[in-house]
Amino acid sequence: MSVSSASDAAPASPVRWAWQPLPPRQPAEPLARAWLAAQLGASAERLPLQRDGRGRPRLQPPWADWDCNWSHSGEALAVALGRDVEVGIDLERLRPRARALELAARFFAAEEVAWLHQAPSAAVRDHAFLRLWCAKEAVLKAHGHGLAFGLHRLRFADGGGALRLVACDPALGRPADWRLVELRPAPEYLGALAWRARAGV
């Protein structure tokens, strides 16, 4: 099975990620586990990977200083791994989003909604909506609470074709603490990878 990856998400990044096909009706976790185990030089069957109370995967000793996350959409899976960081990844398949503005008005910051309204076409708007969605979800997954924390509690702005976190709830720390890399692993997919240094590191 082919796997596309980037050992560094950015120069000197502590995070690596990969994406690969996910056959229909196949659960994502075994494939994610296999990739993580290969990166750590471990056996997939014995990799100490457990879910916390919110269902987030957590690596246990002797790899407790590593963090991992994965996301799947359509027929693809994206997996991320980093040391001494909190990492989140989101992957979404590109498709028309008839309710994009409705969802944005309900869940996004007013400035983000205004940006979407400026899009010159529905296709451009849907693409921008998905970029924001992936970025928000990646940060929230890294934080550990996921979408339940609230998409409205962090705000992104587009600058020079790249999204950056400009405001967030204090529970997420400072916007400057976060790093975001937008992903385009295949023409029909968008994604985002987010991380920050683990507390005390």
Beta strands, then each sheet from edge to edge (+ up, - down):
strand 1: 4-6
strand 2: 15-21
strand 3: 49-51
strand 4: 57-59
strand 5: 66-73
strand 6: 76-83
strand 7: 85-93
strand 8: 154-159
strand 9: 162-168
strand 10: 179-186
strand 11: 189-197
sheet 1: 1+ 2- 6+ 5-
sheet 2: 3+ 4-
sheet 3: 7+ 11- 10+
sheet 4: 8+ 9-
end
